[in-house]
Amino acid sequence: MRSNILRYGALSIALLAPIGAHAQGVVGGVANGADQGDAAAGPVGAVVGAVTGGVGGLLGVDQRPRFHEYVVREHKPSYRYRDDVRVGVILPSDGVQYYDVPPEYGVRGDSYTVVNDRTVLVDPRTHQVIQIVE
């Protein structure tokens, strides 16, 4: 019985991880995602909720407005990008200024910048946009 739960849990994660990768986070990130998933679907739901709530270094729903206000206060210059700014776009390494996300926002290892007056989280190794912060 227990091995079936683990097997179905692993299968659920494999099937739902791509969906979670497009999620913009849940309130509270990993911990709250796990709690919500557990309440809705038991142990398997907790695992899926944690994956969805903690995708990459994305800002959770509750963190986005505070982070956006922080960036506005910092008044960083905006890079002019000639194409649409969207998740997945790879920004140039030259001409764009990248900044560390302060630790109080719970995002580790990612950077941010301002592109066409929009705040974006960026993978610092690839310069790929991973989240647009509105």
C-alpha positions in Angstrom: 0.0 0.0 0.0 2.7 2.5 1.0 4.8 1.7 -2.1 1.7 2.5 -4.2 1.4 5.9 -2.6 5.0 6.6 -3.3 4.8 5.4 -6.8 1.7 7.5 -7.5 3.3 10.5 -5.8 6.4 10.2 -8.0 4.2 9.9 -11.1 2.1 12.9 -10.1 5.2 15.0 -9.6 6.6 14.0 -13.0 3.3 14.8 -14.7 2.6 18.1 -12.8 6.1 19.5 -12.6 5.9 21.2 -16.1 2.6 22.8 -15.0 4.3 24.0 -11.9 7.1 25.5 -13.9 4.7 27.9 -15.4 3.1 28.8 -12.1 3.9 32.2 -10.7 4.0 30.9 -7.1 1.5 30.5 -4.3 1.1 32.6 -1.2 3.9 31.5 1.1 5.8 29.5 -1.4 7.0 25.9 -0.6 5.6 25.6 2.9 2.2 26.9 2.2 2.0 24.9 -1.1 2.7 21.7 0.8 0.1 22.6 3.4 -2.6 23.4 0.8 -1.8 20.3 -1.1 -1.9 18.1 2.0 -5.3 19.5 3.0 -6.7 19.0 -0.5 -5.2 15.6 -1.4 -3.2 14.1 1.4 0.5 13.2 1.2 0.6 13.1 -2.6 -1.0 16.6 -2.7 1.5 17.9 -0.2 4.4 16.8 -2.5 2.8 18.4 -5.6 1.9 21.5 -3.7 5.4 21.9 -2.4 6.7 21.6 -6.0 4.2 24.1 -7.3 4.7 26.5 -4.4 8.5 26.5 -4.6 9.2 26.5 -8.4 12.7 27.8 -8.9 13.4 31.0 -7.2 10.1 32.7 -8.1 8.5 35.2 -5.9 5.3 34.1 -4.2 2.1 36.0 -4.7 2.5 37.7 -1.3 6.0 38.8 -2.1 5.5 40.4 -5.5 4.0 43.7 -4.4 6.6 44.3 -1.8 9.4 43.5 -4.2 8.0 45.7 -6.9 7.8 48.6 -4.4 11.4 47.9 -3.4 12.6 48.1 -7.1 10.6 51.3 -7.6 12.3 52.8 -4.5 15.7 51.7 -5.8 15.0 53.6 -9.1 17.2 51.3 -11.3 17.6 52.3 -14.9 15.4 50.5 -17.5 17.1 48.6 -20.3 15.4 49.1 -23.7 14.7 45.7 -25.3 13.3 45.9 -28.8 11.2 42.7 -28.6 8.4 41.7 -26.2 9.5 41.0 -22.7 8.2 37.6 -21.6 9.3 34.6 -19.6 11.9 32.6 -21.5 13.5 35.5 -23.3 17.3 35.5 -23.0 18.6 39.0 -22.4 22.0 40.1 -23.6 24.9 40.0 -21.2 26.3 43.4 -22.4 24.4 46.5 -21.7 22.0 45.1 -19.1 22.7 45.8 -15.4 21.7 42.8 -13.2 21.2 43.1 -9.4 21.0 40.6 -6.6 17.5 40.0 -5.0 17.7 40.9 -1.3 17.4 37.9 0.9 14.2 39.0 2.6 12.3 38.1 -0.5 13.2 34.4 -0.3 14.7 34.2 -3.8 18.1 32.6 -3.8 20.5 32.5 -6.7 18.5 34.7 -9.1 19.0 38.3 -10.2 16.6 41.0 -11.3 16.7 43.8 -13.7 14.3 46.4 -15.2 13.5 45.9 -18.9 11.1 48.3 -20.8 10.1 49.6 -17.4 9.1 46.1 -16.2 10.8 44.3 -13.3 12.0 40.8 -14.2 13.7 38.0 -12.4 16.6 36.5 -14.3 18.7 33.4 -14.1 22.2 35.0 -13.6 24.0 32.2 -15.5 21.9 32.3 -18.7 20.2 35.8 -18.5 16.9 34.1 -19.2 13.8 35.9 -17.8 12.1 33.5 -15.3 9.4 35.8 -13.9 7.9 39.2 -14.7 7.0 41.0 -11.5 4.0 43.2 -11.9 
